[in-house]
Amino acid sequence: MRLQIDRDLPVPIPVQLQGQIEYGVTNGDFPPGSRLPSVRDLAAQLGVSPVTVSSVYQRLQASGLIESTPGRGTIVRDTRSTPSTITVDPIDQALRRALQRGDRAGLSRADLIERFQRLATHRSANTPIRCTFVGVFPNVTRAYVADLKRHLAPHDELVATTFQELDEQERAPIENRDLLFTFAHRVADLEALSPPGARIESVALIPSERTRVALAEIDPLARVVLVNAVPEFVVTFRRAVERFASHVASITTAVLGAPDLPDVIAGADVVVYATGAESIVDGLHGDVRAFEYRHVPDPSHVETVLLPLIERVRNQHDNPLTPQEDE
């Protein structure tokens, strides 16, 4: 992901830059361990002062999102509570060994699958896992939770709350929980609000299939306006839309609440709004097509990181004397 700035936007350059990095980490464009450009190189690339880039890096480092390591430069920290070695590979190896033992015992694949399903059902009923997802906007946070619940055992609990609710002293949703979920760039914020020793895991997001299809279907000659409620994510929002709507020639970006917003959207054929900017729909003419750019939890991240972690936590409950491998 190449960082860039838009000097035509009413958003300060440091805010644009910080938002791009935070968004990139949350959406996997900057995975843990990836190296960011040096202060000098990025300043030259963007045509800004090194002081500007340095101040952004300092804020991101203070929030725990990046770190500077001698000999390695500035890298994205691994905010996951599980080490990078926890992947699906050991599980595949265990399953292969089970298949080999089944073959030696003369069991068919159908017999093995039936046994596995019986064990999985029994296992999921043992110890429920209590989790909370802490998001920003209530509606979309509940949607993330609904998506993640499809992957959990029937007796597991996953509830939704927001940072605003936590700031209002509604701390019950994050107390006595086995796991807390949030976005990579908000892990430090959640740590500050959580009880000591709380296990926090970041959730990676990707654009939903419906969003990708809707963007691909936009008429190439349509006048498209993008509306975002969070100024620091305006540039990344535009770049994300352009990734799936590269065929569209006219794309204009606006910030919700900006004085010139009515004039910007007056000539729009299509309005794409980011989560949190839903109110823009109320002021649109009936012939203007409008839809939300919605994210969903990345299925790959769920399968390879979140589910193995949940099962490890469940196993630690079932076998409290078993050493914790990730500590």
Contacts in CASP RR format, 6 or more apart in sequence:
PFRMAT RR
TARGET T0000
AUTHOR 0000-0000-0000
METHOD contacts of the structure
MODEL  1
MRLQIDRDLPVPIPVQLQGQIEYGVTNGDFPPGSRLPSVRDLAAQLGVSP
VTVSSVYQRLQASGLIESTPGRGTIVRDTRSTPSTITVDPIDQALRRALQ
RGDRAGLSRADLIERFQRLATHRSANTPIRCTFVGVFPNVTRAYVADLKR
HLAPHDELVATTFQELDEQERAPIENRDLLFTFAHRVADLEALSPPGARI
ESVALIPSERTRVALAEIDPLARVVLVNAVPEFVVTFRRAVERFASHVAS
ITTAVLGAPDLPDVIAGADVVVYATGAESIVDGLHGDVRAFEYRHVPDPS
HVETVLLPLIERVRNQHDNPLTPQEDE
1 20 0 8 1.000
1 24 0 8 1.000
1 29 0 8 1.000
1 30 0 8 1.000
3 17 0 8 1.000
3 20 0 8 1.000
3 21 0 8 1.000
3 37 0 8 1.000
3 42 0 8 1.000
3 45 0 8 1.000
3 46 0 8 1.000
4 20 0 8 1.000
4 46 0 8 1.000
4 235 0 8 1.000
4 239 0 8 1.000
5 13 0 8 1.000
5 16 0 8 1.000
5 17 0 8 1.000
5 46 0 8 1.000
5 48 0 8 1.000
5 235 0 8 1.000
6 16 0 8 1.000
6 234 0 8 1.000
6 235 0 8 1.000
6 238 0 8 1.000
6 253 0 8 1.000
7 13 0 8 1.000
9 16 0 8 1.000
9 234 0 8 1.000
9 235 0 8 1.000
9 253 0 8 1.000
9 255 0 8 1.000
10 231 0 8 1.000
10 255 0 8 1.000
10 258 0 8 1.000
11 231 0 8 1.000
11 232 0 8 1.000
11 234 0 8 1.000
11 235 0 8 1.000
11 255 0 8 1.000
13 46 0 8 1.000
13 48 0 8 1.000
13 52 0 8 1.000
14 52 0 8 1.000
14 55 0 8 1.000
14 56 0 8 1.000
15 231 0 8 1.000
15 232 0 8 1.000
16 232 0 8 1.000
16 234 0 8 1.000
16 235 0 8 1.000
17 46 0 8 1.000
17 52 0 8 1.000
17 53 0 8 1.000
17 56 0 8 1.000
18 56 0 8 1.000
18 59 0 8 1.000
18 60 0 8 1.000
18 232 0 8 1.000
19 232 0 8 1.000
19 233 0 8 1.000
19 235 0 8 1.000
19 236 0 8 1.000
20 235 0 8 1.000
20 236 0 8 1.000
20 239 0 8 1.000
21 30 0 8 1.000
21 36 0 8 1.000
21 56 0 8 1.000
21 60 0 8 1.000
21 65 0 8 1.000
21 66 0 8 1.000
22 60 0 8 1.000
22 65 0 8 1.000
22 184 0 8 1.000
22 185 0 8 1.000
22 232 0 8 1.000
22 233 0 8 1.000
23 29 0 8 1.000
23 185 0 8 1.000
23 233 0 8 1.000
23 236 0 8 1.000
23 240 0 8 1.000
24 30 0 8 1.000
24 236 0 8 1.000
25 65 0 8 1.000
25 76 0 8 1.000
25 184 0 8 1.000
25 185 0 8 1.000
26 183 0 8 1.000
26 184 0 8 1.000
26 185 0 8 1.000
26 202 0 8 1.000
26 204 0 8 1.000
26 205 0 8 1.000
27 204 0 8 1.000
27 205 0 8 1.000
27 206 0 8 1.000
27 240 0 8 1.000
27 295 0 8 1.000
28 204 0 8 1.000
28 298 0 8 1.000
30 36 0 8 1.000
30 76 0 8 1.000
31 76 0 8 1.000
32 76 0 8 1.000
32 77 0 8 1.000
32 78 0 8 1.000
32 79 0 8 1.000
32 80 0 8 1.000
32 84 0 8 1.000
33 75 0 8 1.000
33 76 0 8 1.000
33 77 0 8 1.000
33 78 0 8 1.000
34 75 0 8 1.000
34 76 0 8 1.000
35 72 0 8 1.000
35 73 0 8 1.000
35 74 0 8 1.000
35 75 0 8 1.000
36 42 0 8 1.000
36 57 0 8 1.000
36 66 0 8 1.000
36 73 0 8 1.000
36 74 0 8 1.000
36 75 0 8 1.000
36 76 0 8 1.000
37 45 0 8 1.000
37 74 0 8 1.000
38 73 0 8 1.000
38 74 0 8 1.000
39 50 0 8 1.000
39 53 0 8 1.000
39 54 0 8 1.000
39 57 0 8 1.000
39 74 0 8 1.000
40 50 0 8 1.000
42 53 0 8 1.000
43 49 0 8 1.000
43 50 0 8 1.000
43 52 0 8 1.000
43 53 0 8 1.000
46 53 0 8 1.000
57 66 0 8 1.000
57 68 0 8 1.000
57 74 0 8 1.000
60 66 0 8 1.000
61 67 0 8 1.000
61 68 0 8 1.000
63 185 0 8 1.000
63 188 0 8 1.000
63 189 0 8 1.000
64 77 0 8 1.000
64 79 0 8 1.000
64 187 0 8 1.000
64 188 0 8 1.000
65 76 0 8 1.000
65 77 0 8 1.000
65 79 0 8 1.000
65 184 0 8 1.000
65 185 0 8 1.000
65 187 0 8 1.000
65 188 0 8 1.000
66 74 0 8 1.000
66 75 0 8 1.000
66 76 0 8 1.000
66 77 0 8 1.000
67 74 0 8 1.000
67 75 0 8 1.000
67 77 0 8 1.000
68 74 0 8 1.000
68 75 0 8 1.000
69 75 0 8 1.000
78 84 0 8 1.000
79 184 0 8 1.000
79 187 0 8 1.000
79 200 0 8 1.000
79 202 0 8 1.000
80 201 0 8 1.000
80 202 0 8 1.000
80 305 0 8 1.000
81 199 0 8 1.000
81 200 0 8 1.000
81 201 0 8 1.000
81 309 0 8 1.000
81 326 0 8 1.000
82 201 0 8 1.000
82 305 0 8 1.000
82 308 0 8 1.000
82 309 0 8 1.000
82 312 0 8 1.000
82 326 0 8 1.000
83 326 0 8 1.000
86 305 0 8 1.000
86 308 0 8 1.000
86 309 0 8 1.000
86 312 0 8 1.000
86 326 0 8 1.000
87 304 0 8 1.000
87 308 0 8 1.000
88 303 0 8 1.000
88 304 0 8 1.000
88 308 0 8 1.000
91 308 0 8 1.000
98 112 0 8 1.000
99 112 0 8 1.000
102 112 0 8 1.000
107 115 0 8 1.000
123 153 0 8 1.000
123 314 0 8 1.000
124 153 0 8 1.000
124 154 0 8 1.000
124 155 0 8 1.000
124 156 0 8 1.000
125 153 0 8 1.000
125 154 0 8 1.000
125 155 0 8 1.000
126 314 0 8 1.000
126 318 0 8 1.000
127 314 0 8 1.000
127 317 0 8 1.000
127 318 0 8 1.000
128 153 0 8 1.000
128 155 0 8 1.000
128 156 0 8 1.000
128 157 0 8 1.000
129 152 0 8 1.000
129 153 0 8 1.000
129 156 0 8 1.000
129 157 0 8 1.000
129 178 0 8 1.000
129 179 0 8 1.000
129 310 0 8 1.000
129 313 0 8 1.000
129 314 0 8 1.000
129 317 0 8 1.000
130 156 0 8 1.000
130 157 0 8 1.000
130 176 0 8 1.000
130 177 0 8 1.000
130 178 0 8 1.000
130 179 0 8 1.000
131 156 0 8 1.000
131 157 0 8 1.000
131 158 0 8 1.000
131 159 0 8 1.000
131 177 0 8 1.000
131 178 0 8 1.000
131 179 0 8 1.000
131 180 0 8 1.000
131 181 0 8 1.000
131 310 0 8 1.000
132 158 0 8 1.000
132 159 0 8 1.000
132 160 0 8 1.000
132 161 0 8 1.000
132 173 0 8 1.000
132 174 0 8 1.000
132 177 0 8 1.000
132 179 0 8 1.000
132 180 0 8 1.000
132 181 0 8 1.000
133 141 0 8 1.000
133 144 0 8 1.000
133 145 0 8 1.000
133 148 0 8 1.000
133 158 0 8 1.000
133 159 0 8 1.000
133 160 0 8 1.000
133 161 0 8 1.000
133 180 0 8 1.000
133 181 0 8 1.000
133 182 0 8 1.000
133 203 0 8 1.000
134 141 0 8 1.000
134 161 0 8 1.000
134 162 0 8 1.000
134 163 0 8 1.000
134 166 0 8 1.000
134 173 0 8 1.000
134 174 0 8 1.000
134 180 0 8 1.000
134 181 0 8 1.000
134 182 0 8 1.000
134 186 0 8 1.000
134 190 0 8 1.000
135 141 0 8 1.000
135 144 0 8 1.000
135 160 0 8 1.000
135 161 0 8 1.000
135 162 0 8 1.000
135 163 0 8 1.000
135 182 0 8 1.000
135 183 0 8 1.000
135 186 0 8 1.000
136 162 0 8 1.000
136 163 0 8 1.000
136 164 0 8 1.000
136 186 0 8 1.000
137 162 0 8 1.000
137 275 0 8 1.000
137 276 0 8 1.000
138 160 0 8 1.000
138 162 0 8 1.000
139 275 0 8 1.000
140 275 0 8 1.000
140 276 0 8 1.000
140 294 0 8 1.000
140 295 0 8 1.000
141 160 0 8 1.000
141 161 0 8 1.000
141 162 0 8 1.000
142 160 0 8 1.000
143 294 0 8 1.000
143 296 0 8 1.000
144 160 0 8 1.000
144 203 0 8 1.000
144 296 0 8 1.000
144 297 0 8 1.000
145 158 0 8 1.000
145 159 0 8 1.000
145 160 0 8 1.000
147 296 0 8 1.000
147 297 0 8 1.000
148 158 0 8 1.000
148 181 0 8 1.000
148 203 0 8 1.000
148 297 0 8 1.000
148 302 0 8 1.000
148 306 0 8 1.000
149 156 0 8 1.000
149 158 0 8 1.000
151 302 0 8 1.000
151 303 0 8 1.000
151 306 0 8 1.000
151 307 0 8 1.000
152 158 0 8 1.000
152 310 0 8 1.000
156 310 0 8 1.000
159 173 0 8 1.000
161 170 0 8 1.000
161 173 0 8 1.000
161 174 0 8 1.000
163 186 0 8 1.000
163 189 0 8 1.000
163 190 0 8 1.000
163 193 0 8 1.000
165 173 0 8 1.000
166 173 0 8 1.000
166 174 0 8 1.000
166 193 0 8 1.000
167 193 0 8 1.000
171 193 0 8 1.000
174 180 0 8 1.000
174 190 0 8 1.000
174 193 0 8 1.000
174 194 0 8 1.000
174 195 0 8 1.000
174 198 0 8 1.000
175 195 0 8 1.000
177 198 0 8 1.000
178 199 0 8 1.000
178 313 0 8 1.000
178 317 0 8 1.000
179 199 0 8 1.000
179 200 0 8 1.000
179 201 0 8 1.000
179 309 0 8 1.000
179 310 0 8 1.000
179 313 0 8 1.000
180 190 0 8 1.000
180 194 0 8 1.000
180 198 0 8 1.000
180 199 0 8 1.000
180 200 0 8 1.000
180 201 0 8 1.000
181 200 0 8 1.000
181 201 0 8 1.000
181 202 0 8 1.000
181 203 0 8 1.000
181 306 0 8 1.000
182 189 0 8 1.000
182 190 0 8 1.000
182 200 0 8 1.000
182 202 0 8 1.000
182 203 0 8 1.000
183 202 0 8 1.000
183 203 0 8 1.000
183 205 0 8 1.000
184 202 0 8 1.000
184 204 0 8 1.000
187 200 0 8 1.000
187 202 0 8 1.000
190 200 0 8 1.000
191 198 0 8 1.000
191 200 0 8 1.000
194 200 0 8 1.000
199 313 0 8 1.000
201 305 0 8 1.000
201 306 0 8 1.000
201 309 0 8 1.000
203 297 0 8 1.000
203 298 0 8 1.000
203 301 0 8 1.000
203 306 0 8 1.000
204 297 0 8 1.000
204 298 0 8 1.000
204 301 0 8 1.000
205 295 0 8 1.000
205 296 0 8 1.000
205 297 0 8 1.000
205 298 0 8 1.000
206 295 0 8 1.000
206 296 0 8 1.000
206 297 0 8 1.000
206 298 0 8 1.000
207 240 0 8 1.000
207 244 0 8 1.000
207 293 0 8 1.000
207 294 0 8 1.000
207 295 0 8 1.000
207 296 0 8 1.000
208 294 0 8 1.000
208 295 0 8 1.000
208 296 0 8 1.000
210 294 0 8 1.000
211 244 0 8 1.000
211 291 0 8 1.000
211 292 0 8 1.000
211 293 0 8 1.000
211 294 0 8 1.000
211 295 0 8 1.000
212 244 0 8 1.000
214 291 0 8 1.000
215 241 0 8 1.000
215 244 0 8 1.000
215 245 0 8 1.000
215 272 0 8 1.000
215 293 0 8 1.000
216 244 0 8 1.000
216 245 0 8 1.000
218 224 0 8 1.000
218 245 0 8 1.000
218 247 0 8 1.000
218 248 0 8 1.000
218 270 0 8 1.000
219 248 0 8 1.000
219 269 0 8 1.000
219 270 0 8 1.000
220 247 0 8 1.000
220 248 0 8 1.000
220 249 0 8 1.000
221 249 0 8 1.000
221 250 0 8 1.000
222 248 0 8 1.000
222 250 0 8 1.000
222 269 0 8 1.000
222 270 0 8 1.000
223 250 0 8 1.000
223 252 0 8 1.000
223 267 0 8 1.000
223 268 0 8 1.000
223 269 0 8 1.000
223 270 0 8 1.000
224 241 0 8 1.000
224 245 0 8 1.000
224 248 0 8 1.000
224 250 0 8 1.000
224 251 0 8 1.000
224 252 0 8 1.000
224 268 0 8 1.000
224 269 0 8 1.000
224 270 0 8 1.000
224 271 0 8 1.000
224 272 0 8 1.000
225 251 0 8 1.000
225 252 0 8 1.000
225 253 0 8 1.000
225 254 0 8 1.000
225 264 0 8 1.000
225 265 0 8 1.000
225 267 0 8 1.000
225 268 0 8 1.000
225 270 0 8 1.000
225 271 0 8 1.000
225 272 0 8 1.000
226 234 0 8 1.000
226 237 0 8 1.000
226 238 0 8 1.000
226 241 0 8 1.000
226 251 0 8 1.000
226 252 0 8 1.000
226 253 0 8 1.000
226 254 0 8 1.000
226 271 0 8 1.000
226 272 0 8 1.000
226 273 0 8 1.000
226 274 0 8 1.000
226 293 0 8 1.000
227 254 0 8 1.000
227 255 0 8 1.000
227 256 0 8 1.000
227 261 0 8 1.000
227 265 0 8 1.000
227 271 0 8 1.000
227 272 0 8 1.000
227 273 0 8 1.000
227 274 0 8 1.000
227 277 0 8 1.000
227 280 0 8 1.000
228 234 0 8 1.000
228 237 0 8 1.000
228 253 0 8 1.000
228 254 0 8 1.000
228 255 0 8 1.000
228 256 0 8 1.000
228 273 0 8 1.000
228 274 0 8 1.000
228 277 0 8 1.000
229 255 0 8 1.000
229 256 0 8 1.000
229 274 0 8 1.000
229 276 0 8 1.000
229 277 0 8 1.000
230 274 0 8 1.000
230 276 0 8 1.000
231 255 0 8 1.000
233 274 0 8 1.000
234 253 0 8 1.000
234 255 0 8 1.000
235 253 0 8 1.000
237 253 0 8 1.000
237 274 0 8 1.000
237 293 0 8 1.000
238 251 0 8 1.000
238 253 0 8 1.000
240 293 0 8 1.000
241 251 0 8 1.000
241 272 0 8 1.000
241 293 0 8 1.000
242 248 0 8 1.000
242 251 0 8 1.000
245 251 0 8 1.000
252 264 0 8 1.000
252 268 0 8 1.000
254 260 0 8 1.000
254 261 0 8 1.000
254 264 0 8 1.000
254 265 0 8 1.000
255 261 0 8 1.000
256 273 0 8 1.000
256 276 0 8 1.000
256 277 0 8 1.000
256 279 0 8 1.000
256 280 0 8 1.000
258 264 0 8 1.000
261 280 0 8 1.000
265 271 0 8 1.000
265 280 0 8 1.000
265 284 0 8 1.000
265 288 0 8 1.000
268 284 0 8 1.000
268 288 0 8 1.000
269 288 0 8 1.000
269 289 0 8 1.000
270 288 0 8 1.000
270 289 0 8 1.000
270 290 0 8 1.000
271 280 0 8 1.000
271 281 0 8 1.000
271 284 0 8 1.000
271 288 0 8 1.000
271 289 0 8 1.000
271 290 0 8 1.000
272 290 0 8 1.000
272 291 0 8 1.000
272 292 0 8 1.000
272 293 0 8 1.000
273 280 0 8 1.000
273 281 0 8 1.000
273 290 0 8 1.000
273 291 0 8 1.000
273 292 0 8 1.000
273 293 0 8 1.000
274 292 0 8 1.000
274 293 0 8 1.000
275 292 0 8 1.000
275 293 0 8 1.000
275 294 0 8 1.000
275 295 0 8 1.000
278 292 0 8 1.000
280 290 0 8 1.000
281 290 0 8 1.000
284 290 0 8 1.000
297 306 0 8 1.000
312 324 0 8 1.000
312 325 0 8 1.000
312 326 0 8 1.000
315 322 0 8 1.000
316 322 0 8 1.000
316 324 0 8 1.000
END
